[in-house]
């Protein structure tokens, strides 16, 4: 069975490091000492709306949300399909 995972992605080349996104979604975005975002987990639950708002309001369009499917029935480290 596949589970859909949403992950917040930062493009460090576009990012201006002013940290606006961490003010919008502090539950999922922290800042490093230089002001660049550190993503602290998956986009889920109550954090999803804030993450989506951070993506929309990023002044440099440096944030995006990537969806991926994870096979939850396959043992960790397994390479069989
Ligand atoms: S709002 Fe956008 S440009 Fe500003 S720190 Fe966050 S990712 Fe970087």
Backbone and ligand atoms as CSV (ligand in chain L), in Angstrom:
chain,resi,resn,atom,element,x,y,z
A,1,UNK,N,N,0.841,-1.186,0.000
A,1,UNK,CA,C,0.000,0.000,0.000
A,1,UNK,C,C,0.878,1.239,0.000
A,2,UNK,N,N,0.555,2.186,-0.867
A,2,UNK,CA,C,1.342,3.414,-0.980
A,2,UNK,C,C,0.726,4.519,-0.124
A,3,UNK,N,N,1.589,5.286,0.514
A,3,UNK,CA,C,1.151,6.432,1.304
A,3,UNK,C,C,1.719,7.687,0.645
A,4,UNK,N,N,0.883,8.717,0.502
A,4,UNK,CA,C,1.314,9.967,-0.127
A,4,UNK,C,C,1.958,10.859,0.923
A,5,UNK,N,N,3.190,11.281,0.649
A,5,UNK,CA,C,3.951,12.129,1.555
A,5,UNK,C,C,4.160,13.485,0.894
A,6,UNK,N,N,3.919,14.566,1.628
A,6,UNK,CA,C,4.174,15.917,1.112
A,6,UNK,C,C,5.393,16.487,1.838
A,7,UNK,N,N,6.326,17.005,1.062
A,7,UNK,CA,C,7.554,17.552,1.628
A,7,UNK,C,C,7.755,18.977,1.126
A,8,UNK,N,N,8.124,19.868,2.030
A,8,UNK,CA,C,8.422,21.252,1.671
A,8,UNK,C,C,9.872,21.313,1.195
A,9,UNK,N,N,10.089,21.939,0.048
A,9,UNK,CA,C,11.418,22.015,-0.569
A,9,UNK,C,C,11.828,23.483,-0.668
A,10,UNK,N,N,13.082,23.781,-0.340
A,10,UNK,CA,C,13.625,25.139,-0.457
A,10,UNK,C,C,14.684,25.165,-1.554
A,11,UNK,N,N,14.579,26.135,-2.439
A,11,UNK,CA,C,15.631,26.353,-3.437
A,11,UNK,C,C,16.600,27.377,-2.842
A,12,UNK,N,N,17.774,26.950,-2.392
A,12,UNK,CA,C,18.686,27.869,-1.699
A,12,UNK,C,C,19.274,28.936,-2.618
A,13,UNK,N,N,19.208,28.717,-3.915
A,13,UNK,CA,C,19.722,29.728,-4.855
A,13,UNK,C,C,18.757,30.916,-4.934
A,14,UNK,N,N,17.456,30.625,-4.924
A,14,UNK,CA,C,16.456,31.698,-5.007
A,14,UNK,C,C,16.222,32.397,-3.673
A,15,UNK,N,N,16.416,31.687,-2.571
A,15,UNK,CA,C,16.059,32.196,-1.234
A,15,UNK,C,C,16.895,33.428,-0.864
A,16,UNK,N,N,16.212,34.449,-0.284
A,16,UNK,CA,C,16.916,35.668,0.130
A,16,UNK,C,C,17.286,35.667,1.620
A,17,UNK,N,N,16.861,34.622,2.337
A,17,UNK,CA,C,17.219,34.428,3.753
A,17,UNK,C,C,16.698,35.518,4.685
A,18,UNK,N,N,15.582,36.139,4.343
A,18,UNK,CA,C,14.954,37.084,5.269
A,18,UNK,C,C,14.003,36.390,6.245
A,19,UNK,N,N,13.634,35.133,5.976
A,19,UNK,CA,C,12.903,34.332,6.938
A,19,UNK,C,C,11.411,34.567,7.038
A,20,UNK,N,N,10.807,35.155,6.032
A,20,UNK,CA,C,9.362,35.400,6.055
A,20,UNK,C,C,8.584,34.094,6.227
A,21,UNK,N,N,9.046,33.020,5.596
A,21,UNK,CA,C,8.333,31.732,5.645
A,21,UNK,C,C,8.277,31.169,7.069
A,22,UNK,N,N,9.315,31.377,7.857
A,22,UNK,CA,C,9.334,30.848,9.224
A,22,UNK,C,C,8.343,31.589,10.120
A,23,UNK,N,N,8.000,32.826,9.770
A,23,UNK,CA,C,6.975,33.554,10.510
A,23,UNK,C,C,5.592,33.002,10.174
A,24,UNK,N,N,5.400,32.557,8.935
A,24,UNK,CA,C,4.101,32.043,8.494
A,24,UNK,C,C,3.873,30.617,8.990
A,25,UNK,N,N,4.917,29.780,8.936
A,25,UNK,CA,C,4.771,28.358,9.284
A,25,UNK,C,C,5.849,27.923,10.282
A,26,UNK,N,N,5.828,28.480,11.484
A,26,UNK,CA,C,6.894,28.168,12.452
A,26,UNK,C,C,6.891,26.710,12.919
A,27,UNK,N,N,5.739,26.028,12.769
A,27,UNK,CA,C,5.688,24.634,13.210
A,27,UNK,C,C,6.454,23.694,12.286
A,28,UNK,N,N,6.772,24.150,11.077
A,28,UNK,CA,C,7.472,23.284,10.124
A,28,UNK,C,C,8.752,23.915,9.584
A,29,UNK,N,N,8.925,25.243,9.766
A,29,UNK,CA,C,10.115,25.917,9.241
A,29,UNK,C,C,10.844,26.637,10.369
A,30,UNK,N,N,12.105,26.292,10.549
A,30,UNK,CA,C,12.997,27.024,11.459
A,30,UNK,C,C,14.019,27.752,10.586
A,31,UNK,N,N,14.837,28.577,11.199
A,31,UNK,CA,C,15.871,29.298,10.439
A,31,UNK,C,C,17.248,28.934,10.961
A,32,UNK,N,N,18.210,28.847,10.045
A,32,UNK,CA,C,19.585,28.625,10.480
A,32,UNK,C,C,20.182,29.981,10.901
A,33,UNK,N,N,21.404,30.022,11.399
A,33,UNK,CA,C,21.970,31.294,11.883
A,33,UNK,C,C,22.054,32.382,10.821
A,34,UNK,N,N,21.987,32.026,9.547
A,34,UNK,CA,C,22.077,33.014,8.465
A,34,UNK,C,C,20.698,33.398,7.930
A,35,UNK,N,N,19.646,32.809,8.477
A,35,UNK,CA,C,18.286,33.139,8.061
A,35,UNK,C,C,17.710,32.232,7.003
A,36,UNK,N,N,18.433,31.190,6.622
A,36,UNK,CA,C,17.909,30.245,5.620
A,36,UNK,C,C,16.991,29.228,6.301
A,37,UNK,N,N,15.909,28.849,5.627
A,37,UNK,CA,C,14.947,27.922,6.224
A,37,UNK,C,C,15.500,26.508,6.416
A,38,UNK,N,N,15.118,25.916,7.530
A,38,UNK,CA,C,15.382,24.509,7.811
A,38,UNK,C,C,14.013,23.848,7.936
A,39,UNK,N,N,13.733,22.878,7.071
A,39,UNK,CA,C,12.434,22.200,7.091
A,39,UNK,C,C,12.483,21.117,8.166
A,40,UNK,N,N,11.484,21.153,9.061
A,40,UNK,CA,C,11.534,20.285,10.243
A,40,UNK,C,C,10.629,19.066,10.181
A,41,UNK,N,N,10.003,18.805,9.064
A,41,UNK,CA,C,9.151,17.618,8.999
A,41,UNK,C,C,8.307,17.613,7.748
A,42,UNK,N,N,7.382,16.667,7.709
A,42,UNK,CA,C,6.504,16.536,6.555
A,42,UNK,C,C,5.377,17.557,6.634
A,43,UNK,N,N,4.810,17.849,5.477
A,43,UNK,CA,C,3.654,18.730,5.394
A,43,UNK,C,C,2.425,17.883,5.673
A,44,UNK,N,N,1.847,18.058,6.856
A,44,UNK,CA,C,0.695,17.240,7.238
A,44,UNK,C,C,-0.091,17.952,8.336
A,45,UNK,N,N,-1.329,17.543,8.488
A,45,UNK,CA,C,-2.162,18.051,9.571
A,45,UNK,C,C,-2.330,19.557,9.527
A,46,UNK,N,N,-2.257,20.174,10.701
A,46,UNK,CA,C,-2.483,21.610,10.818
A,46,UNK,C,C,-1.384,22.414,10.130
A,47,UNK,N,N,-0.213,21.843,9.971
A,47,UNK,CA,C,0.895,22.565,9.332
A,47,UNK,C,C,0.697,22.715,7.822
A,48,UNK,N,N,-0.201,21.924,7.238
A,48,UNK,CA,C,-0.363,21.941,5.775
A,48,UNK,C,C,-0.829,23.307,5.274
A,49,UNK,N,N,-1.819,23.898,5.919
A,49,UNK,CA,C,-2.333,25.197,5.472
A,49,UNK,C,C,-1.257,26.272,5.592
A,50,UNK,N,N,-0.489,26.238,6.666
A,50,UNK,CA,C,0.576,27.232,6.843
A,50,UNK,C,C,1.691,27.030,5.820
A,51,UNK,N,N,2.034,25.772,5.546
A,51,UNK,CA,C,3.070,25.486,4.543
A,51,UNK,C,C,2.628,25.978,3.163
A,52,UNK,N,N,1.366,25.750,2.825
A,52,UNK,CA,C,0.864,26.207,1.524
A,52,UNK,C,C,0.864,27.732,1.451
A,53,UNK,N,N,0.545,28.398,2.558
A,53,UNK,CA,C,0.567,29.864,2.582
A,53,UNK,C,C,2.009,30.379,2.436
A,54,UNK,N,N,2.957,29.698,3.093
A,54,UNK,CA,C,4.367,30.093,2.971
A,54,UNK,C,C,4.838,29.976,1.527
A,55,UNK,N,N,4.408,28.909,0.840
A,55,UNK,CA,C,4.769,28.739,-0.573
A,55,UNK,C,C,4.201,29.897,-1.398
A,56,UNK,N,N,2.930,30.223,-1.179
A,56,UNK,CA,C,2.285,31.290,-1.962
A,56,UNK,C,C,2.908,32.655,-1.697
A,57,UNK,N,N,3.336,32.900,-0.446
A,57,UNK,CA,C,3.799,34.241,-0.081
A,57,UNK,C,C,5.317,34.412,-0.125
A,58,UNK,N,N,6.041,33.376,-0.459
A,58,UNK,CA,C,7.500,33.512,-0.562
A,58,UNK,C,C,7.816,34.547,-1.646
A,59,UNK,N,N,8.502,35.634,-1.312
A,59,UNK,CA,C,8.746,36.700,-2.297
A,59,UNK,C,C,9.691,36.289,-3.420
A,60,UNK,N,N,10.452,35.231,-3.223
A,60,UNK,CA,C,11.402,34.780,-4.249
A,60,UNK,C,C,10.966,33.492,-4.940
A,61,UNK,N,N,9.764,33.015,-4.623
A,61,UNK,CA,C,9.256,31.746,-5.178
A,61,UNK,C,C,10.287,30.631,-4.985
A,62,UNK,N,N,10.852,30.597,-3.794
A,62,UNK,CA,C,11.899,29.621,-3.479
A,62,UNK,C,C,11.357,28.372,-2.800
A,63,UNK,N,N,10.075,28.372,-2.452
A,63,UNK,CA,C,9.475,27.229,-1.754
A,63,UNK,C,C,8.531,26.476,-2.682
A,64,UNK,N,N,8.499,25.164,-2.516
A,64,UNK,CA,C,7.530,24.343,-3.236
A,64,UNK,C,C,7.191,23.137,-2.369
A,65,UNK,N,N,6.075,22.500,-2.684
A,65,UNK,CA,C,5.673,21.275,-1.985
A,65,UNK,C,C,5.742,20.139,-2.986
A,66,UNK,N,N,6.512,19.116,-2.624
A,66,UNK,CA,C,6.702,17.954,-3.494
A,66,UNK,C,C,5.911,16.777,-2.917
A,67,UNK,N,N,5.135,16.126,-3.767
A,67,UNK,CA,C,4.386,14.933,-3.362
A,67,UNK,C,C,5.126,13.694,-3.829
A,68,UNK,N,N,5.210,12.705,-2.950
A,68,UNK,CA,C,5.815,11.425,-3.345
A,68,UNK,C,C,5.032,10.305,-2.688
A,69,UNK,N,N,5.083,9.137,-3.294
A,69,UNK,CA,C,4.400,7.968,-2.763
A,69,UNK,C,C,5.417,7.029,-2.134
A,70,UNK,N,N,5.130,6.572,-0.920
A,70,UNK,CA,C,6.015,5.666,-0.204
A,70,UNK,C,C,5.269,4.364,0.007
A,71,UNK,N,N,5.918,3.247,-0.323
A,71,UNK,CA,C,5.310,1.933,-0.129
A,71,UNK,C,C,5.451,1.552,1.341
A,72,UNK,N,N,4.360,1.615,2.087
A,72,UNK,CA,C,4.419,1.360,3.530
A,72,UNK,C,C,4.468,-0.131,3.855
A,73,UNK,N,N,4.214,-1.012,2.868
A,73,UNK,CA,C,4.262,-2.456,3.112
A,73,UNK,C,C,5.663,-3.033,2.915
A,74,UNK,N,N,6.541,-2.295,2.217
A,74,UNK,CA,C,7.876,-2.801,1.945
A,74,UNK,C,C,8.775,-2.556,3.166
A,75,UNK,N,N,9.534,-3.573,3.599
A,75,UNK,CA,C,10.429,-3.380,4.748
A,75,UNK,C,C,11.479,-2.314,4.454
A,76,UNK,N,N,11.874,-1.580,5.491
A,76,UNK,CA,C,12.885,-0.536,5.335
A,76,UNK,C,C,14.176,-1.151,4.805
A,77,UNK,N,N,14.765,-0.572,3.780
A,77,UNK,CA,C,16.000,-1.052,3.199
A,77,UNK,C,C,15.797,-2.081,2.107
A,78,UNK,N,N,14.559,-2.537,1.886
A,78,UNK,CA,C,14.285,-3.549,0.869
A,78,UNK,C,C,14.437,-2.942,-0.515
A,79,UNK,N,N,15.039,-3.709,-1.446
A,79,UNK,CA,C,15.144,-3.241,-2.830
A,79,UNK,C,C,14.224,-4.029,-3.742
A,80,UNK,N,N,13.495,-5.038,-3.208
A,80,UNK,CA,C,12.555,-5.808,-4.025
A,80,UNK,C,C,11.351,-4.975,-4.393
A,81,UNK,N,N,10.793,-5.250,-5.592
A,81,UNK,CA,C,9.586,-4.561,-6.014
A,81,UNK,C,C,8.452,-5.531,-6.195
L,1,LIG,S1,S,10.171,33.357,2.426
L,1,LIG,FE1,FE,11.194,32.435,0.640
L,1,LIG,S2,S,12.914,33.780,0.195
L,1,LIG,FE2,FE,12.220,34.251,2.309
L,1,LIG,S3,S,13.484,32.954,3.640
L,1,LIG,FE3,FE,11.624,31.784,3.192
L,1,LIG,S4,S,12.149,30.548,1.376
L,1,LIG,FE4,FE,13.678,32.156,1.546
